[in-house]
Amino acid sequence: MADRETGRDRRQVLLGLARTGLAAGGFGVLYHVLRERPRERSATPGIFDWRRTGGQRAGAIARGSDPAANVRRAVAALGGMERFAGRGETVLIKPNVGWDRVPEQAANTDPDVVAELVRLCLEAGAARVVVADFPCNDPRRSFTRSRIGPAARKAGATIVYPPSLGTRPADLPGVLAGLEVMELLPRADRVINVPVVKHHSLAKATLGMKNWFGVIGGGRPRLHQGIHRAIAELGAAFRPTLTVVDATRILVANGPQGGSLDDVRRVDAVAAGTDPVALDAWGASLLGLDHRRLGFIAEAEKLGLGLGDPSSLEELGTA
C-alpha cells in the first residue's frame, strides 16, 4: 500500500509541476508524465485518430501580413479552437522543423504560426501543449534557428525533440509496416498538423500528409521509393484533429531543404481545416501545380481521406 501511495504522490507532484509551468524551460517533467499516461488514442491498430465529430467545414483561408492574425481568423471561421482542443486535454502540435534554416528560407513552418496555435489551445483550456518533431538536420539547431523552439516556448508550450523524443512500435499497415512513431504521439488527446508549403524534388510538393514523415523515427528513407502511395498511407494512418497549412512564405524550388532566398515567395496566407486532401490541393496550387496530376492527391482520394478540391475551402480575404 505504501508503494502505491508513493507512486500516486509522485505522479501528482509531476502533474502539478507541469501545470505551474516549471517544465516550460525544458521538457523533462512533462515528457515523463506523458510516458506514464495509459491513454491510447488508436482504437484500430495502425490508425491514430484524433478527429472530433461534428459539422466542421472543410477549411478556411485567411490572408494578411500578420501570420498570427491569419491563424486566428482561419480557426475562428471553423468555430474557434474550442471545437478542437478541450479543457484539460493534452495537445500535440506537429510543425515542420526538418531543417537547420531561418524562417526567411521557408524550409520550416513559420514560428509565429506555431506560437499562435499554442496560445489558442491554451486559451481554449488545454492543460498542456507539446510541440515535437523529428528533424532531418541537428534537432537543437533546427528548433533554434527556425525560431520555432523559442517562439512556442514563450507562448507556453513544451518543446520535445531527439534524443529525448523516443519511438514506439505502431503496427502500421501497407508500405508503412515495420516503422515506429514518436512515443508521445498516441498519448496525446488532440493533434494539430502544421505543415509549410514547399516544393519537393521527388513528390513535387511537401504539404500536410507529407508532414507525417516527421513522426516516423527510423526507416523513413525507404518510403521515398513509392512516395505518392506512402504519403497517402501516412494520411490514412494519422488523422489529426486539425490541419493548419502555413503559406506565409513558400519554397517554390529546390525543396524540401531550400537555402536560397531566390526560391522563396511571400504569400501571406494560412489555411485551416479538417479535409487534409483539400488543404494539400490548395497548397499545391500555390506552387503552380495541378493537384489533379499529383499522385498522392489521387491516392488519398482513393483511400477516402477527402476531396482534392481547393474550392471547398472558404476564402476569408485579406485582413
N, C-alpha and C positions, 0 to 999 in steps of 0.2 A: 504493500500500500504506500509506504514512504517513497519508494522509487517512482510509482505512478504520480504521486503528488509533486515530486521534484520535477519530473518531466513536464507536467502541466504548468507548473510555475515558470519553468524556463521558457516555454512557448509563449506564455502571457507576457513575460518581460520582453522577448524579442518582438512580439507584435506591438507592444507599447512603444518600443524604440523606433520601429518603422513608422508608426503613426505620428510621432512627435517630430519626425524629420531628422533624427540623429544619423540616419543612414543616407541622407541626401548627398553627403560628400563622398560616399563610397557605397558599393552595392552589397557588402558582406552580410549585414543583418537581414535585409530584405531577401537576398538570394537564398539564405538558409531557411527562412520562413516559407518561401515558395516551395523549396525542395521538400519540406515536411508536410505540406498540404496534401491530403489524399485525393482531392478533386481531380477528375479526368474529364475533359470536355469531349472526348471522342467516344461516341456511343457505338459507332461502327468501326471495326478495325480498318486502319489505313485512311480514315476520313476524320479530319479535325474541323468541326463545325461550330462556329461561334455566332452564327446569324441570329438575329431577333426576328420573330414572326411579326407580321403587320403589313400595312399597305404603303410602305415607303416607295416613293417614285424611283425610277431608275437612277437619276442623278441630276445634279445641277452644276452649272459652270459660272464662276464669279471672276470678274476681270478688274484689274486696277493695279496701281503701282505698289500697294502695300500687301505683301504676301499673307500676313496675319489676318488682315481685314478680309481678304478673299476667302480664307479658310472659314472664318466666322460666318460670312454671308452664305457660302455654299452649304455649310452644315445647318444653318438656320432654315434654309429653304427646304431641308429634308425633315424639319420638325424639331431641330435642336439636338444637341448632344445627349440630352436626357433620354432620347429614343434609343441610344446606342450604348451608353455607359450608365449603369445603375448604381445606386447608393451602396457603399460597402464593397464594391467589386474591384478586382484587380484587372487593369487594362494593360495589355502589351502592345506597344506601338513599334511597328517594324518598318523603319525607313530604309532607303538605300544608302549605306555607309560603306560602300565597297572599296573606295579608293582614297589614297593619300592626296587629296585635291582640295583646293579652297572653293568656296561657294561659286565664285565667279566663273569657274571652269565647268560648272554644270554636270559634273560626274556623279554627284550625290544629291540627295534630297535637300532642298533649301532649309537651313536651320530655323528660320522664322516660321515656316510651315509646321515643322515638328513641334516647336515650342508652343505654338498656339493650340495645337491639338492636345498637348499636355494640360494646358490651362483649362481648356474646355472640359476635358474629362474630370479634372478636379472640381471645377465649378458645378458639374453635374452630380457630384457626390461620390465619385470613385475614391476608394480608400487608398489606392496606390496606383501609380503609373510607372511602368518599366519600359525603357527604350533599349532595344537589343538588336544586334546583327552580327553575322559572321563576315567581316571584311575580307577582301582579297589581298589588300596590302596590310601593312602593320596595323593591328587594331587600334592601339593607342593613338598613333599618328593620324589614322583615318578619322577617328571620332574627334580629335582635337583640331586638326587643320580644316575639316569640313565645318567646324564650329557647331556641329550638332550636339556633341557632348556638353560643352559649356552652356549652350542655349537651353537645352532640355533640362539640364540640372538646375539652372536658375529658375526655370518655370515650375519646378517641383518634382521632376522625375528622378528615378534611379536609373543609372546607366550600367549596362552589363555587356561585356564583350570578352573574347578569349584573352587569356587562358582560363578565366573563371567561368566562362559560359560553356557548360558541358553539353553532351548529347545523350540521346537515349534511343533504343530501338523503336521503330514506329510501325512496322508491318505494312509498309506502303505497297500498293499494287502496281502492276504493269511495269513500265520502264523504270519506275522508282524503287522497285523491290531491292531490299538489302541496304538501303540508305538509312541513316539516322538523322533525327531532327534535334534542334536545340531543346535542352531539357526543360526550360521554362515554358515552352510553347503550349503543351497540352494542359498546363496547370493554370493558365490564365482564364479569367471569366469571359473577357472580351478581347478581340484582337483587331487592330486597325492597321491596314496595309497602306504604306505611304511611299509609292514609287516616284521617281523623276522620269520625265520623258526624254529618252535618249536613243540615238542611233545604235545599232548593234551590228557588228561586222558579219555575223552568221545569221541571226534571226531577223535582221533588218531593223528591228526595234526592240528595246527592252522597256517594259511597262509594268503593269500591275501583276499579271500572272508570272512573268519572268522574275519579278522581285522575290518570289518564294525560293529562288536558288539560295538566297541568303539565310534561310532557316535550316539548310542542309549542312551537316557537319563535314564529313569527308565524302569523297567519291563523286563530287559534282562534275568534274571534267567529262566523265563518260556520258553525261546527259546531252552534251553537245553533238553527239553522233546522230541523234534523232531529235534535234532541238525543238521542232514545232510540236511534235507529239509530247515531248517531255514537258514543255510549257503548259500545254492543255491539261496534262495529267496532274501537274502541280496545282493548277487552278481547281481541279476536281477534288484533290486531296485536302486543300486548305481553303475553307470557306470563311472569310473574315466577316466581322460584324459590319465593317465599313471600309471602303477603299477611298483614299484621297490621293488624287493624281496631281503632282506638282509640275506645273509648266511655267513657273516664274522665269527660269532660264531653261532652254532645252539645248541638248547637244545634237547637232544635225549631221555630224560626220565624225569618223574616227572613234566611234564608241566601241565598247562601253566606258573606256577609261578616259579618253579625250586627253586634253592637255593644252591645246592651242585655243586662245580666245577667239580666233577666227572661225572656229567651229561652233561657237555659242550664239544663240539668237534669243533675245529677250521677248517673251510672250506676255508675261504678267497675267497669268491665269491659273486658277485652281479648280479642279472638278472633284466633287464628292458624290458617292452613290453606292448602290447595292448591286448593280449589274456590272460585274468585272469585265465582261466581254464588251459591252457598250463603251465603258471607260477606256479600255485598251484601244478600241476602234477610234475613239476621239483623239487619244494621244498619237496614234499612228497618222491621223490626218494632219496633225501639226508638223509632222516630219515630211509631209508631201507624199505619203504612201497611200495607196488604195487598199483599205482594210479588207476588201473582198478578195484580194490577192495574197493576203498574208496567211500562211499555213496554220499558224497557231490559233488565229481567229476562227478559221473554218473548223479546226479540230475541236475547239472549245464549244462551238455551236452544236456540233455532232454529239458532244457529251452532255448537252442540255444545260450548260453553265450560264447562258444568257444569249442576247441577240447582239450581233455586231453592227449596231445601228447607232451612230453618234447623234442622230437627230432625236433620239429618245431622251436625251439629256436637256434639261431646261436651261436656256441661256438667260442669265440674270443681268447681263450687260456690265458696263463699266461703272464703278462707284465714283 
